[in-house]
Amino acid sequence: MQRHSADYDPTHRVSRADALTAIAQAEDGIAKLEATTSKDRIAFAIQLLLKQRVS
């Protein structure tokens, strides 16, 4: 929801603290994904692709 608001609501404002929190969460997610095996990353990518097709 925050991403949608940031992209499409010109009145949406984000505090510096909230922006830094979002950046830290994204970096943590990327680090966790990079720490997985390639087999798990492929399975995750397939799961995301299939989810989008069904929706």
C-alpha positions in Angstrom: 0.0 0.0 0.0 2.8 2.4 0.8 4.4 1.8 -2.6 1.1 2.5 -4.4 0.6 5.7 -2.4 4.1 6.8 -3.1 3.7 6.1 -6.8 0.2 7.5 -7.4 -0.8 9.9 -4.7 0.9 13.3 -5.2 0.0 14.4 -1.7 1.6 11.3 -0.1 4.5 12.3 2.2 7.0 10.0 3.9 9.1 10.9 6.9 12.9 10.4 6.8 12.6 7.7 9.5 9.9 5.8 7.5 12.0 6.0 4.4 15.1 4.7 6.2 13.1 1.9 7.7 11.8 0.9 4.3 15.3 0.9 2.9 16.6 -1.2 5.8 13.8 -3.7 5.2 14.5 -3.9 1.5 18.2 -4.4 2.1 17.5 -7.1 4.7 15.2 -8.9 2.2 17.8 -8.8 -0.5 20.5 -10.1 1.8 18.3 -13.0 2.9 17.4 -13.8 -0.7 21.1 -13.7 -1.7 21.9 -16.1 1.3 19.6 -18.8 -0.1 20.6 -21.5 -2.5 20.0 -21.0 -6.2 17.5 -23.9 -6.1 15.4 -22.0 -3.5 15.7 -18.7 -5.4 14.5 -20.4 -8.6 11.6 -22.0 -6.7 10.7 -18.5 -5.2 10.8 -16.9 -8.7 8.6 -19.6 -10.1 6.2 -19.1 -7.2 6.0 -15.4 -7.9 5.5 -15.9 -11.6 2.7 -18.5 -11.1 1.0 -16.2 -8.5 0.8 -13.4 -11.0 -0.7 -15.6 -13.7 -3.5 -16.8 -11.4 -4.4 -13.3 -10.0 
